[in-house]
Amino acid sequence: MNRLSLEEELKGNAYPGRGIVIGRTPDGKKAVTAYFIMGRSENSRNRIFVEQKDGIRTQAFDPAKLEDPSLIIYTPVRVLGNKTIVTNGDQTDTIYEGMDKQMTFEQSLRSREFEPDAPNYTPRISGIMHIENGKYNYAMSILKSNHGDPASCCRYTFAYENPLAGEGHFIHTYQNDGNPLPSFEGEPKLVEMMDDMDSFTRMLWESLNMDNKVSLFVRYIDIATGKYESRIVNKN
């Protein structure tokens, strides 16, 4: 499989929805994750990322305009010991609580399925990064309806042991814009990574569709020490 240009993937898709990138820098020293949200409705666009202990949460930019908070206000990023959880919904908490009880990433998600937002049935996408004793691995998951049929949930988990330097994987909720929105298909896309966090953040933000992008989070974690740096960009 050839590495894709993440920049070209984003510029060529006006509405990938919400997206997770996880990988490793070309120098091999840092574990990387990024999470972005987009929106078409006023309710979806009325959001920002705010930092909290170890992670981030979504928040209404203008509380007076907040309509239905159920699927748009959540904690996308949390840290449990040497694990970093990144998701597009409140399943972050499901994974955190499950893994805290010694369940696996996959087992923790067994109680969840796609979002109840007919007719889109938005997939739940999730990622877990594990760094311990200088070793790094990660996994990604997508829970989606069976070709738009809410009676059937398809569950896919992709695990990456000792990921190669310079490689990452990108998964997002929608194939492209549409009505209803078509769910992501296939395995996470193999993409190129970057050593410099600020350059990576800038590339991602500038590549997202100007009208639809809402917020972006990027974190680089030192694999040797576990120390991390984060960046948040909000349109509002």
C-alpha positions in Angstrom: 0.0 0.0 0.0 1.4 3.4 -1.0 1.4 6.3 1.5 -1.1 8.9 0.6 -0.6 12.6 1.0 -2.8 13.7 3.9 -2.9 17.2 2.5 -4.2 16.0 -0.8 -6.8 13.7 0.9 -8.2 16.6 2.8 -8.1 19.1 0.0 -9.9 16.6 -2.3 -12.8 16.1 0.1 -15.1 18.9 1.0 -16.8 17.0 3.8 -14.9 14.0 5.5 -16.9 14.9 8.6 -14.9 14.1 11.7 -11.5 12.5 11.4 -8.8 10.8 13.4 -5.1 10.5 12.4 -2.7 8.4 14.4 0.9 7.6 13.5 4.7 8.2 14.1 7.0 11.0 13.1 9.6 10.3 10.4 12.4 10.5 13.0 10.6 7.8 14.9 10.7 9.7 18.2 7.1 10.9 18.5 3.7 9.3 18.5 1.2 11.6 16.8 -2.5 12.0 16.9 -4.9 14.6 15.4 -8.6 15.0 15.6 -10.8 17.4 13.6 -14.5 18.2 13.5 -16.5 19.8 10.7 -20.1 20.9 10.4 -22.8 21.8 7.9 -25.5 22.9 10.4 -25.4 26.0 12.6 -25.6 23.7 15.6 -22.5 21.7 14.5 -20.5 24.8 13.6 -21.2 26.5 16.9 -18.4 24.6 18.7 -14.9 25.0 19.9 -12.3 22.7 21.5 -11.2 23.6 25.0 -8.3 22.1 26.9 -8.9 20.1 30.1 -6.8 17.8 32.2 -4.9 15.5 29.9 -7.3 16.1 27.0 -10.0 18.3 25.4 -13.7 18.7 25.3 -16.1 20.3 22.9 -18.0 23.4 24.0 -20.6 25.7 22.5 -19.0 28.8 21.1 -22.3 30.7 21.7 -24.3 28.9 24.4 -27.5 30.9 23.4 -27.4 29.2 19.9 -26.9 25.6 21.3 -29.8 23.4 20.2 -29.3 19.7 20.7 -26.1 19.0 22.7 -26.4 15.2 22.7 -24.1 14.4 19.8 -21.9 17.5 19.6 -20.8 18.1 23.3 -18.4 15.4 24.5 -14.8 14.7 25.5 -12.8 13.6 22.4 -9.5 13.0 24.1 -8.7 11.4 27.5 -5.6 9.8 29.0 -5.7 6.6 31.1 -2.2 5.9 32.4 0.0 5.3 29.4 -2.9 5.2 27.0 -4.4 8.1 25.0 -8.0 7.7 23.8 -9.3 9.7 20.8 -12.8 9.4 19.5 -15.6 11.3 17.7 -18.2 11.0 20.5 -19.0 10.1 24.1 -17.6 6.6 23.5 -14.4 8.2 24.8 -15.8 7.7 28.2 -17.0 4.1 27.4 -13.5 3.1 26.4 -11.9 4.9 29.4 -14.2 3.1 31.8 -13.9 -0.3 30.1 -10.2 -0.2 29.9 -10.0 1.0 33.5 -11.7 -2.3 34.4 -9.2 -4.3 32.4 -11.3 -4.7 29.3 -9.7 -4.4 25.9 -10.3 -1.5 23.5 -12.5 -3.7 21.3 -14.5 -5.2 24.3 -15.1 -1.7 25.7 -16.8 -0.7 22.4 -19.1 -3.7 22.3 -21.8 -1.8 24.1 -21.8 1.0 21.5 -22.8 1.4 17.9 -23.2 4.1 15.3 -24.9 7.4 16.2 -28.7 7.6 16.2 -28.8 10.4 13.7 -31.0 9.0 10.9 -30.7 9.0 8.0 -26.9 9.4 8.2 -26.2 6.9 11.1 -22.8 8.6 11.5 -20.1 6.0 12.3 -18.4 6.1 15.7 -14.6 6.3 15.0 -12.1 5.7 17.8 -8.4 5.4 18.4 -6.2 4.2 21.3 -2.4 4.9 21.6 -0.3 2.8 24.0 3.2 3.9 24.9 5.2 1.9 27.5 8.9 1.4 28.1 9.9 3.1 24.8 7.4 1.0 22.8 4.4 2.3 20.9 1.4 0.7 19.3 -2.1 1.9 18.4 -5.5 0.7 17.2 -8.4 2.3 15.4 -12.1 1.3 15.3 -15.2 2.1 13.3 -18.7 1.1 14.2 -21.1 1.7 11.3 -24.5 0.8 10.0 -24.7 -2.0 7.4 -25.1 0.1 4.2 -27.4 2.5 6.0 -29.6 -0.1 7.6 -29.8 0.6 11.4 -30.9 -2.9 12.1 -27.3 -4.1 11.6 -24.0 -2.7 13.1 -20.7 -3.6 11.5 -17.6 -3.4 13.8 -14.1 -3.2 12.6 -10.9 -2.8 14.6 -7.4 -2.3 13.1 -4.3 -2.7 15.2 -0.8 -1.4 14.4 2.1 -3.0 16.3 5.4 -1.0 16.4 4.3 1.4 13.7 7.0 2.4 11.2 8.6 5.9 11.3 6.9 8.3 9.0 3.6 6.3 8.7 0.2 7.1 10.0 -3.4 6.1 9.5 -6.4 8.3 8.8 -10.1 7.4 9.4 -13.0 9.7 9.0 -16.8 9.5 9.3 -18.0 10.2 5.7 -16.7 9.2 2.3 -17.7 12.7 1.1 -20.6 15.2 1.1 -24.0 13.9 0.3 -27.6 13.5 1.6 -27.7 11.1 3.4 -24.0 11.3 4.1 -22.2 8.1 2.9 -20.2 6.3 5.7 -16.5 5.8 5.4 -15.5 2.6 3.7 -12.5 0.3 3.9 -9.5 0.2 6.2 -7.9 3.4 7.6 -5.8 5.2 4.9 -2.0 4.9 5.1 -0.7 8.5 5.2 2.6 10.4 5.5 3.5 12.1 8.8 5.7 15.1 9.7 8.3 15.7 12.3 7.4 19.3 13.1 4.1 19.6 15.0 3.4 23.2 14.1 3.9 22.5 10.4 1.7 19.4 10.7 -1.0 21.4 12.5 -0.9 24.2 9.9 -1.0 21.7 7.0 -4.1 20.0 8.4 -6.0 23.2 9.2 -5.3 24.8 5.8 -6.3 21.6 4.0 -9.7 21.3 5.6 -12.6 22.9 3.7 -12.9 26.6 4.6 -16.7 26.6 5.0 -17.1 23.3 6.9 -14.1 23.1 9.2 -14.8 23.8 12.9 -11.9 22.7 15.2 -8.6 20.8 15.2 -6.6 19.1 17.9 -3.0 17.8 17.5 -0.8 16.0 20.0 2.8 14.8 19.8 4.0 12.4 22.5 7.6 11.6 23.1 7.8 7.8 22.9 10.9 7.7 25.2 9.5 9.9 28.0 5.7 10.0 27.5 5.7 13.8 27.7 3.5 15.5 25.2 2.7 18.8 23.5 -0.7 19.8 22.1 -2.2 22.3 19.7 -5.8 23.5 19.4 -7.1 25.5 16.4 -10.7 26.8 16.5 -12.5 28.6 13.6 -14.7 30.5 16.1 
